Amino acid sequence: MGSLRLPPTVLTLQLFMRQQQVLLLYRKILRVIRQVPSDSDRKYLQDWAREEFKSNKSATEEDTIRMMITQGNMQLKELERTLALAKS
């Protein structure tokens, strides 16, 4: 009797594009967090970002993923604004 083989996971183009958007957003957030002057605040924000992305890793619903990307972008802009105000 042959071994049971599962079909390889094939990403649709749309899912691949969403995955790339999520990775880009994650990298942007981490890049902005590096600008936070306080070590403890920076560590807190890094842990927060890591946990947020990790907890939503299994999301597969297209609308849900789009909504989370939108929310992430809004949070990124808010963080950028806060850092800009702190520097001025």
Sequence and secondary structure as in RCSB ss.txt:
>XXXX:A:sequence
MGSLRLPPTVLTLQLFMRQQQVLLLYRKILRVIRQVPSDSDRKYLQDWAREEFKSNKSATEEDTIRMMITQGNMQ
LKELERTLALAKS
>XXXX:A:secstr
            HHHHHHHHHHHHHHHHHHHHHTT S HHHHHHHHHHHHHHHHHTTT   HHHHHHHHHHHHHH
HHHHHHHHHHHH 
